[in-house]
Amino acid sequence: MKAEIIAVGTELLLGQIVNTNAQFLSRACADLGVSVYFQTVVGDNEARLTEALRLASSRADLVICTGGLGPTQDDLTKDALAAYLGRKIVLHQPSMDKITDFFSKRGIHMVESNKRQAYMLEVSDPLANDTGMAVGVALTQDQTHYVLLPGPPKEMKPMFERYAAPWIASKMEGVYPLYSRMLKFAGIGESLLEHELLDLIKDQTDPTIAPYAKEGEVAIRLTTRSASKAEADAKLDPVESEIRKRLGLYIYANEDVSIEQQMVGIMRERSLKLAVAESCTGGLLSDMLTAVPGSSAVFQGGIVCYTNEWKHRLLGVPQAVLEGAGAPGAVSDVTARLLADNLLKQSGTDYSIAITGVAGPDESEGKPVGLVYVAVAKRDHETVVQQLQLSGSREMIKLRAARSALYQLWKLL
């Protein structure tokens, strides 16, 4: 089954919001065994929306629309599809009752336009909206399937997972689902990773091997279409084993999680504590860690020692190391090691991380932009210091430095 996703909304074309719905739906369709061939974004204009529906219907078996189901006059998706297919718009009474009850219980006057959310195309299947008001629609005409979903992700996602996905699956008798595995890498760039796996990627048939790159990390998705999980495992296991034999040093997870999530999980399991000292990253590493639910069990705190004064006053780095003729300077392996060692002593944690470097855009201490030192200290062990020469914008260097620090911690763990 080939699919096209049509995201409806002028705000998407203006860049006011990001089209996260298409990302979610593409992944969800892949899990169902549906291949998304096209993604389209169209504004709140009935003529252009009708043209997008006509084009999608000519090249896809399944057309999924998100957005344009609300109460305002620019919510046109149902009207456009009804006109294109030659169907009437009819009231879905259970949805109307839900909307009426919502306003009644809150003592709010319901304006006439809110009724628009309870309408659907005739001879179609309603998709219940458990977190909002606009009813979704699913129907088949001329061997093409259509699914209309609301735009807000908090409404769209549960509607798809609970109602649309089973409806789509019911139209796919005999189609095998896709099974995927995600291998997450750190400490290696996309080009080097691809070079190490080039023969596997070139010769791939089934399973397929697809590399993905984000800032500071790379992922490989292995995918196969099989009748059962056991059959899929039999095809995926040998490929994953070969990748691990070549690049196992860099694989930090076999699921789609960030390296900070993985670190927090490992350290929670082992009841380990962590503190960080950040200079050039300015608190970014602390922010990444505290974004992970449950990180309070691991992360004790951090010091943003941005200036030499704070490096000296709060973490005891001698002025003779930081400044003066012949001094190593703030951006040095010596300073990184002292920051990590002294923080470990002060905090009483099991591990500490220190980052110091030049994020740019200008040189510092006569040292180039992108030069970063990461130190990881472990109680009763020798502190590990790594020198990095990173590239990119100031923001990219900070992110890559923070992820590199987490990778160094992962290797020690």
N, C-alpha and C positions, 0 to 999 in steps of 0.2 A: 504494500500500500504506500503510495506516494502522497505526501502532504504539503500543503502551503499554509503558512501562518500569516494572517493579515491583522496587523495592529492598527486600530483606528483611533485617531486623535491628533488634532493640529498641534497640541502641546508637544507631541513626540517629534514632529517635524521642526518645531522651533527650538528643540533642544532643552525645553524646560524640565522635562523628566526623561529618565533613561528607560529604554524598552527592556526591562527585566523579564517581562512576561514571555517574550520570544525565547529567551534563554531557558527559562523553566520549561516551557512547552516542548522545545526541541529535545531536551533531555528526557522528559516524560514520554514523548513519542518514541524515542529510541528504545526506551525500556519496554514499550508495548510491541516493538517490532515494526514501527512505522518509520519510514525514511522521509525526513523533512528535506525537500529539494529547494524550496524557496521561502524567503521571509520578505514580506511587503509591509511598508508603512504608508498609510494614506490619511489625509486630513479629513475634517468633518465637512465633507462636501458630497452630496448624494450622487452626483454625476460621476465624480472620480472614484467613489467607493463602488458604484455599480460596475464601472470599467474594471476595477481591481478584482471584483468577484467574477466577472466574465472571463478575465484572463486566467485566474486561478482555477476556475472550473474546467478550462480547456486543457490544463496540464497536470492536474492533481486529482487523486481519488478522494482525498479528504481535505476540506477547507475549514480551518479553525480561525475564527475571528475573535479578537478581544477588544473590548471597549465599545462605546456607543450604545449601551443598553440603558442608560440613566434616564432621568425625568425631564431633561431640558430639550429645547428644540434642536440643538445640534447633536443629539443622540439619535443617529439615523440608521444604525446597522440593521435593525429588524425591518425597517421600512424599505431600505435598499434591497435587501435579499428578497423580501416579499414581492416587490415590484419586478425584480429580475426573474424570479421563478414563476410569477403569475399567480401568487397565492394571496389569500386574504389575511389580515391581522385580526386575531380573535382574543377575547379576554380569557385569561387563566384564572378562574375564580379562587382556587386556594391561595394563589399569590396575592390576589386582591384582598382577600380576607386577612392575610398576614399583614399587609401594609396598613389596612384600616385599623386593625388591632394595635399595631405599633403606635400610631398617632393617638388613638383613643386612650391607651394606657398612660401616655405621657401628657395628656391634656393639651396637645398641640393641634392647631387647625391644619388639616391636610388640604393643600392646594390641588387643583384639578390635575396639574401636570404629573403629580406623583403616580397617577393611575397608569401612565405610560409604561412603568416598570413591570406591570402585571400582564402585559400583552405579549402574545407569541404568534408564530405563524400557524395557520390551520394545518391539521393533520401532521403534527410534529410532536416530539417528546419533550416535555418540560424537564429542565435540569434545576433542581431545587437550589436555592441560595441560602445556606445556613448562616451566613455571616453578613448578609445584606438584604436588599429588597428586590433587585432586578432579577427576574427569572431567566434562566438560560434556555437555549433551544438546541435540539438535535433533530435532524431529519435527513432523509435520503431522497434525491430526485435525479432521474436520468443517470443512475449508477454513480452519482457523486454524493458523498456524505458531507453534511455541513454541521458545524458546531459553533454556536454563538455563546461567548463567555463575557462576563463583566470585565471592565478594565482594572479596577483596584486589585492589586495582588492578594490582599487579605480575603477578597471574595472569590477571585478567579481560581487560586490554587486549590482550596478545599472543594470547590465545585467540580474542577477537573478531576481531582483524585477520587472523589466519592461517587460521582455520577457520570461525567463525560468519559473517563477512561474505561469503565465497564461497558458503556454504550459502544465505544469504538471497538473494544475487544470483541463484542458480540457480532461485529461485522467482518471479523477477520478469521473465520473458521479455516483451519488448516495452515495458517501462517505461523511460523515459528518465531518466538520472541528473541530479542537480542540479550546476550549476557555480556557484561563488561567487568573489567577490573582496572583499577587505577593505581599506578605505581608513582609515588611522589619522590622527587629527587631534590637534593640541595648540595651546594658545593661544586656543581658542575654546570656549565653553560649549555644552551640548547644545541649549538653547533658541534661541540665536542661530543655530547651525548649521541647526536645523530650520526656522527662519524663512527663511533664505536658500534653502532647498531645498523649501519648502512646496508649490510648484506641482508639482514633480517627484514628491514623495511622494504628494500627493493624486491625481495622474493615473496613478500606477504601475499597470501590469498585468503586463507581462513585458518586462524584468526587474523584480523587486521591489526596493524600497529600504528597508532597515531600519536605523535609528540605534540605537546602543548607547552607554551612558555608563559610565565608570569614574571614579574619583577622578583629576582632573587630565588626563583625556583622553577623547576621543569617537571612536567608530568608525562607519563606514557599511558594511553588508554588501549587496552587489549579488548577486542570485541569479536564475538562470534554469534551466529544465529543457530540455535539448536533446539531440539525437541524437549530437552530436559536439562536441569542443572548438572546432573551427572555427566551427560554427554558433553556439555559445555566445558566442564572441568577437565575432562579428558583431552580436550583440544587446547585449553588455555594453560594448563600446568606445564607442559614441556617448553612453551614459549617463555613463560615467566621464569622458569628455572634457568634458561639460557641467558636471559637478561640479567638475572641476579648473579650468575657466574661471572659476567663481564663487568657489571656496574653495581654490585651489591653494596660496595663501600658508600655509595651515595644515596641509596634508597632508605628514606626514613619512615615511609608508611606505605601500606598497600590498600589504602582507601583515600578518598578525596578529603583530606584534612590538611590544615596548615601546619607548618613546623612548630608554631607556638602551641597549637592545640596538642600536638603529639608530645611536646616537652612537658606541658602541664600534666597530661595523662600519665606519662612515665613517672614523673616525680611524685605525683599523688599516690600512685601504687606503691612506691618505695618510701613514702613518708619523708621526702627530702625537701629542704628549704633553699630558697634562692634570693639573692639580693643583687642589684645592678648599680654600676656607676657609669654615667653617660656624659660624654663631652659633646662630640660633634653630632650625635644623634638626638640630643636635646630632649630626651624623654620618650622618644618614639618606641624604643624597646619596651619600656614600662607600659606604654599604652597598648602595645600589641599583646603583652602578657595579660594585662587586666581585662582585655576584651574577651578572654576565654572564660566561660562560666566555670566556677569552681577554682579559679586561680588563687583565691585567697588562702587556700590550704597549702600553697607552694610559695607564692611570691610574697616576700616579707616587706619589700619596699625598695626604693631607689633614690640615688642622689644625682641630680643633674649638676655636675661640677663643670660648668661651661668656661669659667675663667680660671686663670692660674691661681688667683687668690683663693678660690674655693677648693681647688685641687689641693692646695697647701693647707688651708685652715680646716677643712672638713675631713680630708682623707690623708693628711700628713705627708704629702709628696714634698720633699725638700726643695727650697727655692733654688739651691745649687743645681738641682736636676732640671728645673723648669726654665730657668733664665740664666743669662750670662754667657760670656765667651766660652765656647767649647762645651756648653751644657747640652745634654741630649735633647732637651726641649719637651714641650707638652705633647707633641706628636712624635712619640718614640716608643720603642718596645720597653724601655726602662720605666717610663711613666705608666704605661698600660699595666705592667706587672705590679708596680707599687699600688696603683689604684685598686686592683683586684685583691691583692694580698691584704692591704690595710682594711678594705671593706669587709673581707671575710672575718678578720679579727674583731672588728667593731660590731658586726651584725650577729655573729655566732651562727650563721647559716652553714649549710653543707657545701654550697657552691656560691661563687660570685662571678659576675661578668663585668668587665670594664671595656669601654670603647672610647678611643681618642683618635682624631684624625682631621683631615681637611675636606670639608664638604663642598667648599667653593662658594662663590664663583672665582675667588682669588686665592693665590698661594698664601701660606702662613708659615712663618719661620723659615722662609726660603724653600719650603717643601711643596711638592706639586699637589694640585687638586686631585682628590681620590685616594691619596695615601692614608690608610687607616690601619690602626693596630687594635687587635682584639685579644684580650686576655681572659682566660677562664681559670679560676682558682678553685681547688677542691681541698677540703680539709685533710691534712696529713699527706698531701701529695704535692708534687712539683707543679707549679703553675705553668700552663701552656699559653704561649703568645704566638699569634699569627700576624704576619704583615700582609696587607691586601693593597692592591692597586686597582681601584674601582673606577668606572667611567660612567658618564651620564650627567644629568642635571643634578643640582643640589639635592632635590627631593629623592631622586633615584639612588644617589650615593648613600644617603641616610638609610633608605629602606634596605639596600643591599648589604650595608654594614650590619644592620640589626639582624637580618636573616642569616648572614654569615656567622654572627655571634651565636645564634641559636644552633646552627649546624655544628659549630665547635663543641658546644655543650652536649649535643646529641651524640657526638663521637665519644666523648668521655663517658657518658652514661651507658 
